[in-house]
């Protein structure tokens, strides 16, 4: 299921990020495709990931991006083979 977006002009043309329930992933595929093509982002629910795991991941991301660039550069993936 996809949450309807705001009408153009409601928020300076910026649309809401759709909320997609993937409990039935086959039924959600059209909404995922539309959100990916038209907006590029989506909120996903019905995935079975605990709130604690999501909170831990969010904390780890915040902590990582607060590191100085020279530390994060150690994790850079080179495209050279």
Secondary structure, 3 states (H helix, E strand, C coil): CCCCCCCCCCCCCCCCCEEEECCCHHHHHHHHHHHHHHCCCEEEECCCCCHHHHHHHHHHHHHHHCCCHHHHHHHCCCCCC
